[in-house]
Amino acid sequence: MLSVGFRSLFRREVLRFIRRPKNTFMPPAITNVLYFAVFGIILGGRIDEPVAGIGYILFLVPGLVVLGTISNAFENASFSIFHGRWNEYIHETLTSPLSYAEMVIAYVGASAVRGLIVGVIIAVIGRIFVPITVEHGLFLVATMIVIATLFSGLGIIGGLVARDFDDLTVMNQFILRPLVFFGAVFYSLTMLDPVWQYVSLFNPMVYMVDSVRYGLLGHSDLLEIAPAAYAEIAPLLSLAVLTALTAIVLTIDVYLFKIGYGLTD
């Protein structure tokens, strides 16, 4: 059973962004309306051939959902930890009877909730522009939870490593987003030359975008470019690897809390 302290910390972190929708939910909503309008309607309307057999605006939806989900999950966790360090109120959490695992799970869980809410908002906006049907619902839900949790965990590390607010901006805008944009959000891997397809496989975002696209639209680029022996299980293999990576990141988070890394600087 979850402790009172865990529930209190989780509730505080969720209320922190729920109470400020203008700062947390409105910006990604407006940004994605622009993405769908410009890239989907204006640009997509000039693309005669479907991308991987899918209309271009529909093809964009999974990638934008991933971008919004992981960006907000990462931003929420990193800002929460860094702001607590900056104003020194995180010491109250550290001196509470909560275990280090409970602290990490509370921060990560609240940040993942924000990421998932933003992901749903973006999907709803996409539904306004184009009909969307979910092909593999359970796979989609599992993937979204995993990637939101993964980047919430990475956000914890970012919040501990950052030395000022500029570091948080650099991590999100100049590291995270470029990886997503080169993660087959706006194009299909099948459109690339074989050598660039191989290079793209080193980008972890490719597997996240591809997994969400498979869950939402039933299409996976990895099914087409993966070796024949792995083609049929490519989406499941991607999800398994992402799940293992999430477990590793959460373990690192707990360890950093335990040794007090960055928490008392």
NORZIBEL-V984531 format. One record per helix or strand. SS is the DSSP state (H for helix, E for strand). FROM is the first residue (numbers start at 0). LEN is the number of residues. If there is no record, write none. Layout:
ss->SS from->FROM len->LEN
ss->SS from->FROM len->LEN
This chain:
ss->H from->3 len->15
ss->H from->20 len->4
ss->H from->25 len->21
ss->E from->50 len->1
ss->E from->53 len->1
ss->H from->55 len->31
ss->H from->89 len->5
ss->H from->99 len->30
ss->H from->136 len->25
ss->H from->164 len->17
ss->H from->188 len->3
ss->H from->193 len->7
ss->H from->203 len->14
ss->H from->220 len->5
ss->H from->227 len->4
ss->H from->233 len->26
